[in-house]
Amino acid sequence: MAGTRDRTLHYLALVVLAVLCLTPIYIMISTGFKQQVLILSGEPVWFFFTPTLDNYEYLMTRGKFDRYLTNSIIVGSVSTFLTLILGGFCAYAIARTEFHGRRTLASVSLLLRMVPPAVLAIPAFAIVITFGITNDYAVLIFFYTALNLPFTIWLLFGFYRQIPVELEEAAIVDGASPLQVFFRVLMPLMKSGYAVAAIFTFRIAWNELILALLLTGRNSRTLPVAAAGFITDTGVEWGRIMAMGTLIVIPPLLFTFFAARQIIAGLTAGSVKG
């Protein structure tokens, strides 16, 4: 009897937690289908209202959504690719090179990731102005890669520690070069770790606002910057902001959903044991 009661309380707690987590998402999605007048009315309307597609129609026709989407895809994809390549090389070097304090080095690198992007915004802007860098894509890709490298190194270090050195030695004996060993032997065994690193890296580059707001021009704005553009001197266009937020959430959500198995395998196999 006590076991049944405990199980019921457990499930009830999970339901309450799920409701608390999903309520902000529901508010965002539902607000995207409301008229501005309804949103700003004194009495909030939660469920029963006449939905409209005006906010999404504006984004697709006059809001230049396709341009902002292209910018976000370019910046997120290229920075993720560079982070995985550079982070993989660094993590492999730390894992395979014998020196005192290498575990500490891998862990300390994670501390650099704890620096918030807002702290780096002004120094990053000063660097761009000093060197006269005009390519907004290159600027964002560079800073996002640098921002995500510490976490990627820390994560992949744990995976490389789990791979026996004998596999590399056998491949070298068979005539494989160091690069062939890395790309043909190690990377296939590291797909779970790279999947986890890719998802976290891409999500950070996709959702980041402060650096993108400060370092992009009119033609290179990413989706979060475009959403912030609906906060104007005349008021806040909540419906368009929420519609944009809903569209921004979809790609990382789908990416995470389809790679869920790799994420679970990666988090349990590498970062915990490493």
N, C-alpha and C positions, 0 to 999 in steps of 0.2 A: 504493500500500500504506500509506504514511504517512497519507494522507488518510483512508482507511478506519479506521485505528487511532485517529486523532484524533477522528473522528466517533463511534466507539464509546465512547471515554472521555468525550466530551461528553454523550452520552445516559446513560451510567452515572452521571455526576455529577448529571444532572437527576433520575434515578430516586432516588438517595440523598437528594437535597434534598427531593424530594416525600415520601419516606417520613418524613424528619425533621419536615416540616411537618404531615403528616397524622396522625402518631402521637398527639399530644395530643388531636386531635379524636376519634380512635377511642377513646381512653381515656375521654374524657368521655361519648361516646354509649354505649359498652358498660357503663360504670359505672352509668348511669341504668337499666339493665335488670338490675342485680344486687341481691340481698338484702344488707342491712347486715352480716349475719354473714359472708357471702362476701367482702365488701369489706374487712372488718377481720381476715380470716384472715391468719395469718403468711405464707403462701405465695401470691403473686399469681397470679390466674387470668386469662390473657389472651384465650383464644379459646373453649375448650370449657367451657361452663357452661349451666345451664338459665335462659333469660331469664324475667323477670317484669315485669309491668306495674303492680306495686304502687305504685311511686314516682309514675308518671304518673297512676294512679287517685287517689292521695292529692291531687296537685296540682289535679286537675280537680274533685274532689268536696269536699274539706275544706281545700284549700290556698288558696282564694279566687283562683285563677289568673285568672279572668275579670275580677275587679276590678283586679288589678295590670296586666293586659294593657290594659284600658281607660285606666288612668292613663298608662301609657307611650305609648300611641298619641296621647292628647290632648297630652301635654307635647311629645313628639317632633314631631308634625305642626304644631302651632301655632308652636313655636319655629323650626322649619325654614322655615315660611311667612314669618314676620316677618324672619328673617335674610336670606332671599332678597330680599324687598322692600327692606328698609333697606340691605342690602349692595349691591344693584343700583343704588339711587339714589346712594349714596356713591361707588361705583366709577365710575359715569357722570360724576358731577361732577368727580372727579379727572382722568378721562381727557379731558374736553372743556374744562376750564378751564385756560387757560395761566397758569402761575405757576412760579417757580423752585423746583426740588426736588420736583416732583410725583411723579416716579418713585421718589425716595427715600422720600417719604411713603407710597406704596403698599407699598414693601418693608419699611419700618420697622413698618407696621401688623401685618405678619406676626410680628414679634418678640413682640407682645402675646399671640399665640396660644401661644407657647412657655411661658407661665406655667402651671404645673400647677394643676389645680383644687384640689388639697389646700392650696395656698398661699392660695387665695381662700376657703376654707371658713369660717375663723373670722371674717374681716371680713364675709363675707356673712351669717353668723349674727348678728353684732353689728348690721348694718344692719336686719335683719328685726326684731330685738328692740327696737331704738331707735324705729323707726317703727310698731311694733305691727301689722305686716302679718300677717293671719290666713289669707289665701287661698294655700294651698300651691301650687296650680297656677300662679298668677300669679308667685309667687316663683321657681319653677323655670324657667318660661318666660322670665322676665326675665333670669336669670343665664345660661341656656343661649344665649339670643340674643346677649347681650354677649360670651360666651365664643367664639362662632363667627363673629362679625362680622369680626374682622381677617382670617381666612383667606378668607372670602367676598369681601371687598373686594379683597384681593390677587389672587385668582384671576380675578374678573370684570373687573378693571382691564385685564388682558392681552387679554381678548376685545374689550372696547370699543375698544381701541387698533387692532384689526384691521378694524373697520368703517369704511368711508369716510364722512367728514362729508357728502359730497355727497348721500348717501341721505337724511339728515335735512333738509338744505336743500331738496331736491326735495319732500319731504313737507310742509314748512312752506309752500313756494310753492303747493302744491295746497290749502292751507287747513287743514292739520292743526295741532292745538294741541300744546304740548310734551308733555302727558301722552299724547296719541294717538300722537305720534312714538315715545315711549318704549315703550308697551305694544303698539302695532300694527306698528311697523317694526323696532325694535331687539330686543325680546324674542324674536320668532320666529327671528331670526338668532342669538340667544344661547342657544338651547335646549341645545346641548351643554355650554356653560359652566354653565348653571343646573342641568343634570342632575348634573354632577360636584359642584357646591357642595351640592346637595340631599342627595346620598348621603352625603357626608362629614359634613354638618351633622346629618342624621338619625341616623347611626350614633353620633356623639358623644353626642347627647342620649339615645339609646336605651340606650347601654351605661354611661353615667356613674354612678358609685356614691357618691363622697364627698359631693358637694353634695346629692344626693338623700337620702342617709342622714341628713344633718344637718338638712335643711330641710323634710322631709315629715312629715306626721302619720300616724296609723294608717290613715286612709281614703284617703290620697293616695300611698301608697308605690308606687314603680315596680318593675318586675321585678327589676332587680339588687338593690334593697333587700330584696325578698321572698326572694331567694336567700340573701342574707347572714343572714336571719332563722333559717335552719336551723343556724347555728352557735350552740349553746346552752351553758349551764353544764354540762349532763349529757353533752355530746359533740357531735361534728359528724356530721350526717346526710348523709353523702357521696352516697348514692344519690339523694336528693331534690334536693340541690344540683346534681348533674350532670344530672339530668332537667330541672330548671329551666334550666340553662345551655344544654342542647340546644334547648329551646323558644325561648330568647332569641335564639339564633343564627339561627334559621330566617328571620324576616322581613327582616333586613338582607341575608342571603345571597340570598334571592329577589329583593329589590329591586335588588341589585347585578348579579345574573345577567341580569335582563331589561333592565337599562339599560347592559349592558356595552359596546354599540356607542357609545352616547353618551359613556361614560366615556373610552374610547380616543380618540374624536374630540376630546373636550374637553381631555384632558391634552396631546395633541400639537398642538392648534391654538392654544390660548390661553395656558396658563401657561408654556409653554416660550418662545414668541416674544415674549410681552408684556414 
